[in-house]
Amino acid sequence: VSYTRQPAEAGADYEVFGPLSVGAETFWDRWSYRNNRVGATDEVGLGALAELDLTHLLKAHGKYRWAHRAVEDYRSGNRAGNPEAYGLANFNWADRVRNRFDAGLRAEMTENVFVGLSGLYQDDALGRDERFGYKNMEVKGVTLDVTAAPTESFDLSLTVGTEERVGRIQNAAKDDKFNDTTTSFDDAWANDNFSPLNYWNTEIKDKTDTVTLDAAWRAGEKWEFGGGYSLSYGRTSYFTSNPNSAEARAAGDANGVQLLNALARDWPTVLSRLHELRVGAAYKLKKDVTFGLDYAFADYMLSDFANVGEYVSGTNGGENSTRFVLTGADKYGYSAHVVGAKVTMRF
């Protein structure tokens, strides 16, 4: 399984007048695959940006980018070499339209204190012409950072951020080919394994709050020490629904679906914690040569209902693939220790 990637970008900036600059950009990104379930993806995009010095102490910036990704020769499922369900599109290869906005302010409060506020909004429309799969991802985030230099040899920074991702998936429970003769609602899909009377959709809301504290201290002309700590607290909530429950009930299905395996149920909230600790030291061997050592420790903990006992959506026993929402979520967490060395030379 191989691929060839060809990216290209072009941009221009223009100073309208002293404090205001504007810019424009365009890009093209093509991935060509071999021996895979997709032939190629082509993405093109346009962007605009602006930077404004409101005062000599306050600066603002904003950026907008639009992108469209088209897919060539996607091999749909339910065939040899692709076990995916017919009509299901892998979201990494689905047609996509992206709109992204970034904006921020940076203020010099005093000679040694800087405050920054930034935000982002991104909306991805995925596989609009596909029947099932990931259909939409919406991202919102805000970050506040404060940097201070109490002395010439000591720097301190604090960053607080929050991000929310909302994804929407269209699903269906699989059954043998079946057509409900009491309604014409499912007639168009009578020859496949996915009746619209068994559709079930999921909205996944993932919110992460992060706090980061970093410090750097320069001891004389030779030594520099640094360190930092980050805590990320995540909460993932699931909201399921049967979009065609009214039609199913009208056809005589009291539960709003033909198959109980397709019945939308509430899923428990998933919690996660990520702690990261970083320390390092650097020593200037010569004027242009610096040697450094770094150490990082990370500890991740996950509380996932898929790990805690059996949880099924619908029936109370047997195999049920609808419970595996988080792919690969079969571990409670991990701990990692990383040690690194670096040499910096200036010429």
C-alpha positions as CSV (number, residue, x, y, z in Angstrom):
1,V,0.0,0.0,0.0
2,S,1.8,3.1,-1.2
3,Y,1.0,6.7,-2.0
4,T,2.5,9.8,-3.7
5,R,1.7,13.3,-2.4
6,Q,2.0,16.5,-4.4
7,P,1.3,19.7,-2.4
8,A,1.6,23.3,-3.8
9,E,1.0,26.7,-2.1
10,A,1.0,30.3,-3.2
11,G,0.3,33.5,-1.3
12,A,0.8,37.2,-1.2
13,D,0.7,39.9,1.5
14,Y,0.0,43.6,0.9
15,E,0.4,46.5,3.4
16,V,-2.7,48.6,2.9
17,F,-1.3,51.3,5.1
18,G,1.0,51.4,8.1
19,P,-0.9,49.4,10.7
20,L,-3.0,47.2,8.4
21,S,-1.8,44.3,6.2
22,V,-3.9,41.9,4.2
23,G,-3.1,38.7,2.4
24,A,-4.5,35.9,0.2
25,E,-3.4,32.3,-0.4
26,T,-4.3,29.3,-2.4
27,F,-3.2,25.7,-2.3
28,W,-3.5,22.3,-4.0
29,D,-2.9,18.9,-2.3
30,R,-3.1,15.6,-4.2
31,W,-2.7,12.1,-2.8
32,S,-2.4,9.3,-5.3
33,Y,-2.8,5.7,-3.8
34,R,-1.8,2.3,-5.0
35,N,-3.3,-1.0,-3.8
36,N,-5.8,0.8,-1.6
37,R,-9.5,1.4,-1.4
38,V,-9.3,4.8,-3.0
39,G,-7.6,6.0,-6.2
40,A,-6.7,9.6,-5.3
41,T,-7.8,12.7,-3.4
42,D,-7.6,16.2,-4.7
43,E,-8.0,19.2,-2.3
44,V,-8.0,22.8,-3.4
45,G,-8.5,25.8,-1.2
46,L,-8.5,29.6,-0.8
47,G,-7.7,31.8,2.1
48,A,-7.6,35.4,3.3
49,L,-5.9,37.0,6.3
50,A,-5.5,40.4,7.9
51,E,-3.2,41.8,10.6
52,L,-3.9,45.1,12.3
53,D,-1.9,47.1,14.8
54,L,-4.7,48.8,16.8
55,T,-2.0,50.6,18.9
56,H,1.7,50.0,19.4
57,L,0.7,47.8,22.4
58,L,-2.3,45.9,20.9
59,K,-2.3,43.8,17.8
60,A,-5.1,41.7,16.1
61,H,-5.1,39.1,13.4
62,G,-7.7,37.1,11.6
63,K,-7.7,34.3,8.9
64,Y,-10.3,32.4,6.9
65,R,-9.7,29.3,4.8
66,W,-12.0,27.4,2.5
67,A,-11.1,24.0,1.1
68,H,-12.8,21.3,-1.0
69,R,-11.5,17.7,-1.2
70,A,-12.7,15.5,-4.0
71,V,-12.2,11.7,-4.1
72,E,-11.5,9.6,-7.2
73,D,-12.2,5.8,-7.6
74,Y,-13.4,5.1,-4.0
75,R,-14.1,1.3,-3.9
76,S,-17.4,1.1,-2.0
77,G,-17.9,-1.7,0.5
78,N,-19.5,-5.1,0.5
79,R,-17.1,-6.5,-2.0
80,A,-13.8,-8.4,-2.0
81,G,-11.0,-6.4,-0.5
82,N,-13.3,-4.0,1.3
83,P,-15.3,-5.3,4.3
84,E,-17.0,-2.0,4.8
85,A,-20.8,-1.8,4.5
86,Y,-22.2,-0.7,1.2
87,G,-22.6,3.1,1.2
88,L,-20.2,3.6,4.0
89,A,-17.3,6.1,3.4
90,N,-14.1,6.2,5.4
91,F,-14.1,9.9,6.6
92,N,-10.3,10.2,5.8
93,W,-11.2,9.6,2.1
94,A,-14.7,11.2,1.9
95,D,-15.5,14.2,-0.1
96,R,-15.1,17.2,2.2
97,V,-15.9,20.9,2.3
98,R,-14.0,22.8,5.1
99,N,-14.5,26.3,6.4
100,R,-12.1,27.5,9.1
101,F,-11.8,30.8,10.9
102,D,-9.0,31.9,13.2
103,A,-8.7,35.2,15.1
104,G,-6.7,36.6,17.9
105,L,-5.5,39.6,20.0
106,R,-2.2,40.2,21.6
107,A,-1.6,43.0,24.1
108,E,1.5,44.3,25.8
109,M,0.2,45.0,29.3
110,T,3.6,46.2,30.7
111,E,7.1,46.0,29.4
112,N,7.4,42.5,30.7
113,V,3.9,41.1,30.6
114,F,2.0,40.0,27.4
115,V,-1.5,38.7,27.1
116,G,-2.9,36.8,24.1
117,L,-6.5,35.7,23.3
118,S,-7.2,33.5,20.3
119,G,-10.1,31.5,19.0
120,L,-11.0,29.1,16.1
121,Y,-14.1,27.8,14.4
122,Q,-14.0,25.0,11.9
123,D,-16.8,23.1,10.1
124,D,-16.2,20.0,8.0
125,A,-18.9,18.6,5.8
126,L,-18.0,15.0,4.9
127,G,-19.3,12.5,2.4
128,R,-22.4,14.6,1.6
129,D,-23.3,12.2,-1.2
130,E,-22.6,9.0,0.8
131,R,-25.4,7.1,2.6
132,F,-23.6,6.3,5.8
133,G,-20.5,7.4,7.8
134,Y,-19.1,10.5,9.4
135,K,-21.0,13.4,8.0
136,N,-20.0,16.5,9.9
137,M,-17.3,17.7,12.3
138,E,-17.6,21.1,14.0
139,V,-14.7,22.5,16.1
140,K,-14.7,25.5,18.4
141,G,-11.8,26.6,20.6
142,V,-10.6,29.5,22.8
143,T,-7.1,29.9,24.2
144,L,-5.8,32.5,26.7
145,D,-2.1,32.9,27.3
146,V,-0.1,35.1,29.6
147,T,3.7,35.6,29.4
148,A,5.7,37.4,32.0
149,A,9.4,38.1,32.6
150,P,9.8,39.1,36.2
151,T,13.6,39.4,35.8
152,E,16.0,39.4,32.9
153,S,16.8,35.7,33.6
154,F,13.4,34.3,34.4
155,D,10.4,33.8,32.1
156,L,7.0,32.4,33.0
157,S,4.0,31.6,30.9
158,L,0.4,30.3,31.5
159,T,-1.9,28.9,28.9
160,V,-5.6,28.0,29.4
161,G,-7.6,26.6,26.6
162,T,-10.8,24.8,25.8
163,E,-11.9,23.0,22.7
164,E,-15.1,21.3,21.7
165,R,-15.5,18.9,18.8
166,V,-19.0,17.8,17.7
167,G,-19.1,14.9,15.2
168,R,-22.2,13.5,13.5
169,I,-22.5,10.0,12.2
170,Q,-25.2,8.3,10.1
171,N,-25.6,4.6,10.9
172,A,-27.9,1.7,10.1
173,A,-28.3,-1.8,11.6
174,K,-27.7,-4.6,9.2
175,D,-30.3,-7.3,8.4
176,D,-31.1,-9.7,5.6
177,K,-32.8,-8.2,2.6
178,F,-36.3,-7.2,3.7
179,N,-39.1,-5.0,2.6
180,D,-41.9,-4.0,4.9
181,T,-45.1,-4.5,2.8
182,T,-47.1,-2.3,5.1
183,T,-45.3,0.9,4.0
184,S,-43.6,2.2,0.8
185,F,-41.0,4.1,2.8
186,D,-38.3,1.4,2.5
187,D,-39.1,0.3,-1.1
188,A,-36.1,2.0,-2.6
189,W,-33.8,0.0,-0.5
190,A,-35.6,-3.4,-0.7
191,N,-32.6,-5.1,-2.3
192,D,-29.9,-4.3,0.2
193,N,-29.2,-5.1,3.8
194,F,-29.9,-1.7,5.4
195,S,-33.6,-0.6,5.7
196,P,-34.2,3.1,6.5
197,L,-36.5,1.8,9.2
198,N,-33.4,0.7,11.1
199,Y,-31.3,3.9,10.7
200,W,-29.7,5.2,13.9
201,N,-27.6,8.4,14.1
202,T,-25.0,9.4,16.7
203,E,-23.7,12.9,17.7
204,I,-20.4,12.8,19.6
205,K,-19.5,15.8,21.7
206,D,-15.9,15.9,22.8
207,K,-14.8,18.7,25.1
208,T,-11.2,19.1,26.3
209,D,-9.9,21.7,28.8
210,T,-6.2,22.2,29.1
211,V,-4.0,24.2,31.5
212,T,-0.2,24.6,30.8
213,L,2.4,26.3,32.9
214,D,6.0,26.7,31.6
215,A,9.1,28.4,33.1
216,A,12.6,29.1,31.9
217,W,15.6,30.3,34.0
218,R,19.0,31.4,32.7
219,A,21.7,30.9,35.3
220,G,24.6,33.1,34.3
221,E,26.0,32.8,30.7
222,K,26.4,29.1,30.6
223,W,23.3,27.4,32.0
224,E,19.6,27.4,31.1
225,F,16.9,25.4,32.8
226,G,13.3,24.9,31.8
227,G,10.2,23.0,32.8
228,G,6.5,22.8,32.4
229,Y,3.3,20.9,33.3
230,S,0.1,20.4,31.4
231,L,-3.2,18.9,32.4
232,S,-5.9,18.0,29.9
233,Y,-9.4,17.0,31.1
234,G,-11.6,15.5,28.4
235,R,-15.3,14.6,28.4
236,T,-17.0,12.7,25.5
237,S,-20.8,12.5,25.4
238,Y,-22.9,10.5,23.0
239,F,-26.4,11.3,21.7
240,T,-28.2,8.7,19.6
241,S,-31.5,8.9,17.7
242,N,-33.6,7.0,15.2
243,P,-34.3,9.5,12.4
244,N,-37.1,7.5,10.9
245,S,-38.8,6.3,14.0
246,A,-42.1,8.0,13.1
247,E,-42.2,6.0,9.8
248,A,-41.4,2.8,11.6
249,R,-44.1,3.3,14.2
250,A,-46.6,4.0,11.4
251,A,-45.6,0.7,9.8
252,G,-46.5,-1.1,13.1
253,D,-43.1,-1.2,14.9
254,A,-43.8,0.0,18.4
255,N,-40.2,0.6,19.3
256,G,-39.7,2.9,16.3
257,V,-37.3,0.4,14.5
258,Q,-37.7,-3.0,12.9
259,L,-34.6,-4.4,14.7
260,L,-34.0,-3.9,18.4
261,N,-30.3,-3.8,17.5
262,A,-31.0,-0.5,15.9
263,L,-32.8,1.0,18.8
264,A,-31.1,4.3,19.9
265,R,-30.0,4.2,23.5
266,D,-28.1,6.6,25.8
267,W,-24.4,5.9,26.2
268,P,-22.5,6.8,29.3
269,T,-20.0,9.7,29.2
270,V,-16.3,8.9,28.6
271,L,-13.8,10.7,30.7
272,S,-10.0,11.1,30.1
273,R,-7.1,12.8,31.9
274,L,-3.7,13.6,30.4
275,H,-0.8,14.8,32.7
276,E,2.4,15.9,31.1
277,L,5.6,17.0,32.9
278,R,8.6,18.4,31.1
279,V,12.1,19.4,32.5
280,G,15.3,20.2,30.7
281,A,18.7,21.8,31.0
282,A,21.2,23.2,28.5
283,Y,24.9,24.1,28.9
284,K,26.8,26.4,26.5
285,L,30.1,24.5,25.8
286,K,31.3,27.3,23.6
287,K,30.0,30.5,22.2
288,D,28.2,28.8,19.3
289,V,27.8,25.2,20.7
290,T,25.1,24.3,23.3
291,F,24.4,20.8,24.7
292,G,21.1,19.9,26.3
293,L,19.2,17.1,28.1
294,D,15.4,16.8,28.3
295,Y,13.0,14.6,30.1
296,A,9.2,14.2,29.7
297,F,6.7,12.2,31.5
298,A,3.1,11.6,30.4
299,D,0.3,9.8,32.1
300,Y,-3.1,9.2,30.4
301,M,-6.2,7.7,32.0
302,L,-9.4,6.7,30.3
303,S,-12.7,5.8,31.8
304,D,-14.7,4.3,28.9
305,F,-17.9,2.3,29.1
306,A,-16.6,-0.1,26.4
307,N,-13.9,-1.2,28.9
308,V,-16.1,-1.4,32.0
309,G,-18.3,-4.5,31.6
310,E,-20.4,-5.3,28.6
311,Y,-22.4,-2.5,27.2
312,V,-24.6,-3.0,24.2
313,S,-27.1,-0.7,22.4
314,G,-30.2,-2.6,21.8
315,T,-30.3,-6.3,22.6
316,N,-28.9,-7.5,26.0
317,G,-26.5,-10.2,24.7
318,G,-24.5,-11.5,21.8
319,E,-22.2,-9.7,19.4
320,N,-23.2,-6.1,18.8
321,S,-20.8,-3.9,16.8
322,T,-22.7,-0.7,17.6
323,R,-21.0,-0.5,21.0
324,F,-17.5,0.0,19.6
325,V,-17.8,3.8,19.0
326,L,-14.2,4.6,19.9
327,T,-12.0,2.6,17.6
328,G,-9.1,1.0,19.5
329,A,-10.5,2.1,22.9
330,D,-9.4,-1.1,24.6
331,K,-6.9,0.3,27.1
332,Y,-7.5,2.2,30.3
333,G,-4.4,4.4,29.9
334,Y,-0.7,4.5,29.6
335,S,2.5,6.1,31.1
336,A,5.4,7.3,29.1
337,H,9.0,8.3,29.9
338,V,11.0,10.1,27.2
339,V,14.6,11.2,27.5
340,G,16.3,13.2,24.8
341,A,19.7,14.9,24.1
342,K,20.4,17.7,21.7
343,V,23.3,19.7,20.4
344,T,22.8,23.2,18.9
345,M,25.5,24.8,16.7
346,R,25.4,28.2,15.2
347,F,27.5,29.3,12.3
